[in-house]
Amino acid sequence: MGDDAAQARVAAKVLTQAELVGVALPCLCEFVWVLRKVYRLRTGDIAAAIRALLAADNVRMNRPAVEAGLAMLEANGDFADGVIAYEGHWLGGEAFVSFDKQAVALLTAAGQPARLL
């Protein structure tokens, strides 16, 4: 975010000079949470930041899971719920199951099997 100029310079240097930057899904979920709750960024700005990372030549992520998270985020849901639903399906789960009414409604509206507990 650049709120600490010295840290921002170090981070930018490391990211641009690294041959490969692997970004784990839990890291992205935390990234989205911090941007939303701490910095109060708009959904579109958060999605743009993630898409910029996806576009970087030296960044590797689980792209299908990230896209699922982005779809959920851009539907005014929680990025992490989209990632969790994707990964659960990838692991062989038949449906996303949650107490979260909004997550279940958004996934169902997107044609994904989901069930409210």
Secondary structure by P-SEA (a helix, b strand, c coil): ccccaaaaaaaaaaaaaccbbbbcaaaaaaaaaaacccccccaaaaaaaaaaaaaccccccaaaaaaaaaaaaaacccaaaaaaaaaaaaacccccccccaaaaaaaaaaccccccc
